[in-house]
Structures are given as C-alpha cells and as structure tokens.
Amino acid sequence: MIPYMVTRLSAYLDLSDHYYFINVTTGGYGITTDPSKCSLSFLCGLMNSHVLDFYLKRISTNFHGGYFAANKQYIEQLPIPSATPEQEAQVVRLVNYLLWLNRNVRVTEEAKTTRDSLMLSWWEQVLNGLVYELYFPDELHAKNIDLFKLTSASSLPELNTLPEFDRLPRLRAEFERTYEASHPLRGALFDLGSLETVRIIEGPQ
C-alpha cells in the first residue's frame, strides 16, 4: 500500500487476510505483483529505497510543502531491476527484519534500548546498499564493493527460523556484530558513500 502524496516514497507491506478499500481520494492505493516475476516483499524493499525515491521526485509533480504525487501514472514508471533468486532472498530478509522491528520495537516503548534506533537505521542502510547494487552493479563492482557477497558471508538468520521470543535479542546481536568498525560489511557501506552516484542520490533533493 502506498500513500498517494508523499515527501518521501514509502510503501507498507501487509500479508494478512484483511481487506482494504483502496481509493486515491482517501489517501492511497494498493499494488499487486505477478509472483513469478518478483515478490511483494522484494518490491516493498525497492519502494522504500533511496534510489526509487530519488527517481520518483524527478518524474513526479512537485506540490507545495515538499510533497510529491505517488499515484499510478508515476509509480508505473519506476524501473524494477533484475535480481537473482539469491539476491531477492537477501533483500527480502532485510525487509522482514525491518517490518518486524518496526511493529515490535517502535510500538512497545518499554522494550526499547538506547541502541535500537541505531539498529533500525543500520538495517535500513544495509537494505539500501543492496538496492544500490541492484541498480548500479558496475559502479559498485568497479570499486570492489560487493554487498550481496558480504551480506551472504555475514550469515544473517532468516527471521522465520527464529522463535518469537528470540527475535529481538538475536537481531540486536547481529546488529552489534555487523556494525563493528572492523566488519567487512560496515567497511563496504562506508565506501559506498564515496561513489558519485550515491552522493547525488543521498544529497539534497
């Protein structure tokens, strides 16, 4: 589901059995996909990325107050990159982390620690890094930045393999491990910021 007027492109994935009345005049609309081409979870990761937010703002109508139209005529122009099954699985893993954490950490204030906001930002950064590699593989690889390889080597667990009670402690532990200054994944994400394309996308809009 996507709000039709945004300051930043964003989408929410709901895989429950609920039914929603979708109408642009009431605030947004829904997207469906052909599962044989890409999953909704993968598409959610792309739709919340800095890359597609940047692209939308260059093809969409700009309204007062920094708002942009995110309706069908613009959303359907967004380019969807090809991905191998392994690449899609890695994007989906990070999407699942963020969806679960946003439901269970931000809502339950008593469960939060002082590091949880940083953890959420870190997993968003990793996800954005993977999306950059999908869209600009040649530029990243020319600088020896291979985030899919490093993420795979980090052996991050699938969320659905973790018992509910163990998810938050495990995600916190994985964050601390991969956020270490000496971890290759953190180093690669730091190097990512040196690319001209990334600087343009991440810069003032």
C-alpha positions in Angstrom: 0.0 0.0 0.0 1.3 3.4 -1.0 0.2 6.9 0.1 -0.6 9.0 -3.0 1.0 12.2 -1.7 4.5 11.8 -0.1 7.5 13.8 1.0 9.4 10.5 0.6 8.4 7.4 -1.4 7.3 4.7 1.0 5.2 1.6 0.9 3.8 -0.7 3.6 3.5 -4.5 3.1 0.6 -6.3 4.7 0.3 -10.0 4.1 -2.6 -10.6 6.4 -6.1 -11.7 5.3 -7.5 -8.2 5.9 -9.3 -6.4 3.1 -8.8 -2.7 2.4 -10.8 -0.2 0.4 -8.2 1.5 -1.8 -9.1 4.9 -3.2 -6.7 7.6 -4.2 -9.1 10.3 -3.0 -8.9 8.8 0.6 -5.2 8.8 0.7 -3.6 5.9 -1.2 -3.8 2.8 -3.2 -2.6 -0.8 -3.4 -0.1 -2.6 -5.6 -0.2 -6.2 -6.6 2.5 -8.2 -8.5 3.0 -11.3 -10.6 4.7 -13.6 -8.1 6.6 -15.3 -10.9 8.4 -12.0 -11.6 9.0 -10.7 -8.1 7.6 -10.9 -4.6 5.7 -8.2 -2.8 8.4 -8.2 -0.1 11.1 -7.6 -2.7 9.0 -4.8 -4.2 8.5 -3.3 -0.8 12.3 -3.1 -0.3 12.7 -1.3 -3.6 9.8 1.1 -3.0 11.3 2.2 0.3 14.7 2.7 -1.1 16.6 6.0 -1.6 17.1 5.1 -5.3 13.4 5.0 -6.2 12.6 7.9 -4.0 15.2 10.0 -6.0 13.8 8.7 -9.3 10.2 9.4 -8.4 11.0 13.0 -7.4 12.4 13.7 -10.9 9.3 12.4 -12.8 6.5 13.3 -10.4 4.5 16.5 -9.8 6.0 18.7 -7.1 3.4 20.2 -4.7 3.7 22.9 -2.0 5.4 21.9 1.2 7.8 19.4 -0.4 5.1 16.9 -1.3 5.2 14.7 -4.5 2.5 12.7 -6.2 2.9 9.0 -5.9 0.0 7.9 -8.0 -0.2 5.3 -10.7 1.0 7.4 -13.6 4.3 7.9 -11.8 4.6 4.6 -9.9 4.3 2.6 -13.0 7.3 4.4 -14.5 9.6 3.2 -11.7 12.3 0.8 -13.0 12.4 -2.6 -11.4 15.9 -4.2 -11.6 16.5 -7.8 -12.4 17.6 -9.9 -9.4 18.8 -13.5 -9.0 16.8 -15.6 -6.5 19.6 -15.3 -4.0 19.7 -11.5 -4.4 15.9 -11.3 -4.0 16.1 -13.5 -0.9 18.7 -11.2 0.7 16.6 -8.1 0.1 13.5 -9.9 1.5 15.4 -11.0 4.6 16.2 -7.3 5.4 12.6 -6.2 4.6 11.4 -8.8 7.1 13.8 -7.6 9.8 12.6 -4.0 9.4 8.9 -4.8 9.2 9.1 -6.9 12.4 11.2 -4.4 14.2 9.0 -1.5 13.3 6.0 -3.4 14.6 7.6 -4.7 17.8 10.2 -2.1 18.9 8.7 1.2 18.0 5.3 0.3 19.3 6.5 -1.3 22.5 8.4 1.5 24.2 9.3 -0.5 27.3 11.1 -3.0 25.0 13.4 -0.3 23.5 17.1 0.2 24.4 19.2 3.2 23.6 20.8 1.3 20.7 17.5 0.3 18.9 17.1 3.4 16.9 20.7 2.9 15.6 19.9 -0.7 14.9 16.9 0.2 12.8 19.0 2.7 10.8 21.7 0.1 10.3 19.4 -2.5 8.8 17.9 0.3 6.6 21.4 1.2 5.5 22.2 -2.4 4.6 19.0 -2.8 2.6 19.6 0.5 0.8 23.1 -0.8 0.0 21.7 -3.9 -1.6 19.3 -1.9 -3.7 22.1 0.3 -4.9 24.0 -2.8 -6.1 20.9 -4.0 -8.0 20.6 -0.7 -9.8 24.3 0.2 -10.2 26.3 -3.1 -10.1 29.0 -1.9 -12.5 29.8 1.2 -10.5 29.9 -0.7 -7.2 32.0 -3.6 -8.5 34.5 -1.2 -10.2 35.2 -0.1 -6.6 35.3 -3.7 -5.3 32.1 -3.2 -3.4 30.1 -6.4 -3.4 27.4 -6.0 -0.8 25.4 -9.1 -1.7 28.6 -11.2 -1.3 29.4 -9.6 2.1 25.8 -9.9 3.3 25.7 -13.5 2.4 29.0 -14.1 4.1 27.6 -12.5 7.3 25.2 -15.4 7.6 22.3 -13.3 8.8 19.5 -15.6 10.0 16.1 -15.8 8.3 13.5 -14.2 10.6 11.0 -17.0 10.3 13.6 -19.5 11.6 13.8 -17.7 15.0 11.4 -18.2 17.8 9.3 -15.1 18.5 10.9 -14.7 22.0 14.4 -14.8 20.5 14.0 -12.5 17.5 14.7 -9.1 19.2 17.8 -10.4 21.1 19.1 -12.1 18.0 18.6 -9.1 15.8 20.3 -6.9 18.4 23.2 -9.3 18.5 23.5 -9.4 14.7 23.4 -5.7 14.5 26.2 -5.3 17.1 28.3 -7.9 15.2 28.0 -6.5 11.7 28.1 -2.8 13.0 31.6 -3.4 14.4 34.1 -1.0 12.7 36.2 -3.9 11.6 33.4 -5.8 10.0 33.7 -6.0 6.2 30.1 -5.1 5.6 30.4 -1.9 7.5 33.5 -1.0 5.7 31.8 -1.6 2.3 28.9 0.5 3.2 31.2 3.3 4.3 33.0 3.0 0.9 29.6 3.1 -0.9 29.2 6.7 0.2 32.3 7.7 -1.8 30.6 6.9 -5.2 29.4 9.9 -7.1 26.1 8.3 -8.0 25.4 7.6 -4.3 26.4 11.1 -3.3 24.0 12.6 -5.8 21.1 10.4 -4.7 21.8 10.9 -1.0 22.4 14.6 -1.3 19.9 17.5 -1.0 16.8 16.8 -3.1 
